[in-house]
């Protein structure tokens, strides 16, 4: 697979993830509703969407491990390590979110799940922007990938 095809495949996956995140955000908004029926609907949708999180984990693993990943081919060890750290943060947030999703009901408090869901949503959007920057660097053949860390990477809390 040539570089252009690899980059397009990853960008397509990123676009699909961003589309999913819009739907997920809408379900979180329903869960935050004052209306109990809306909260029940939001919780049901969030539970259905949980299996999509497994797909996001798989996407991250492919970026780190696949021999066809442009990140594996073109990034240096330091950049790959930063990518792994980003993925570790996402993994931790996902595990916390999923644990809370298993035990939450629509009767308040849903605050914990909402907070975890929104934090994970924000981190995923940030991560996609970070990866798009890395892909651009790979595409441009610019070897100064470290500059991206200053622009996109914020210390994880």
N, C-alpha and C positions, 0 to 999 in steps of 0.2 A: 504494500500500500504506500503510495507516495505521500509526501508531507502535506500537500494541499488537501488530499482526501482525508488524512488523519485529522487535520485541523477542522475541516468542515464537519466531520463526524462528531467531534467534541463540541463544537459550537451548536450543532443541532441538539445534542443532548442537553446542553446548557439552556437552550431556548425552551425545550420541553420541561425542564425543571422549573424555570421561571414561570411558565404557564401553570404548572401544578401549584406553585407557591401562591399565585393569585387566588386559586380556588381554596387553598388551605386557609389563607387569610380571611376569606369570606366566611368560612366555617367557624373560625375563631371569633369573628365578629358576631355571628349568631349565638355562640356560646356566651358571649358577654352581654347579650340582650337581657332586658328586664322581663321580657315575656318568657314564661316557663316553656311554652310549646316551642318557641324559637330556640331556646337553650337545648331542649331535647333533640331537636332536629340538628342543631350544630354538633352536638356530641355524637350523634349517630353518624354524621358525615365524617367527623374526625376519626372515628373508629374504623370506618371503611377506608379512609385514606392511609391508615397506618401501614398497610402492606406496601404502599408506594415508598415508604421510608427504607424498606429493604432494598428497593431499586436504587435509592440514593447511596446507600452503603456500598452496593455493588459498583456503582459509578466511581466512587472514591477509590475502591480497591483496584479497579482497572487502571485508574490514573497512576497509581503507585506501582503496580505489579506487572501490567501487561507489557510485553516486549514491543508492542505496536504503539504504546502511548508516546506521544510526542514529548511528554514530560520526561519519561524514562530515557528517551533517545537524546534529547537536546539540552536538558538541564544538568547543571553540575550537582555535586553531592550536597552542597549547602542549600541550594534551591529545593532539591528533593526533600531534604530534611524539614525545611520550612513547610512544604506542602504536606508532609506527614503530620506535623504538629497541628496544622489547620484541620486536617481530617480527624485527628485525635480529639480536638475540641468539639467538632461536630458529633463525633461518636458519643462523647460524654453527655452532651446536651440531648441527643436523641434517646439515649438510655434513660435519662431522667424524665424526659417527656413521656416516653412509653410506659414507664413505671407508674407515673401519675395518671395517665390515661386509663390504665387498667382498674384503678380504684375510685376514680371520680364519679360522682353522680351529678345530675343537673340541679339538685338542690344545693344552694350555696354551702360551702365555698367552692367555686370553680376558679378562684383567683390564682391558685398555684399552677393549675394546668394552663390557664391563659398566659401567665407570665412566662412559663417554660416554652409554650408554643410560640409566643411572639419573639422571645429571645432566639430560639432556634431558627425561626423564619428570618430574622434580621441577620443572623450569622450565616445562613445559607446564601442569602442575597449578597452579602459582603464577600463570601467565598467565591461565588460565581464571578463577581467583578474581578477579584484577585486572579482567578484562573484565566479569565479572558485577557487580562494584562500579560500573563505569562505566555499565553498562546500568541499574542501579538508580538512579543519579544522573539519567540521562536520563529514566527513567520518573517519578521524583519531581519533575522539573523544577527540581532544585536546581542552581544555577549555580556552586556552589563545588566544582567537580570537582577542584580542586587538593588538597583535603583527602584525596582518594583516594590521591594519590601518597605521602603520609606513611604511610598504612595498608598499602598493597599493594605499592608499588614498593620493591624493595631494589636497591642498586647491583649491576649485573652484574659478575661477577668476570672 
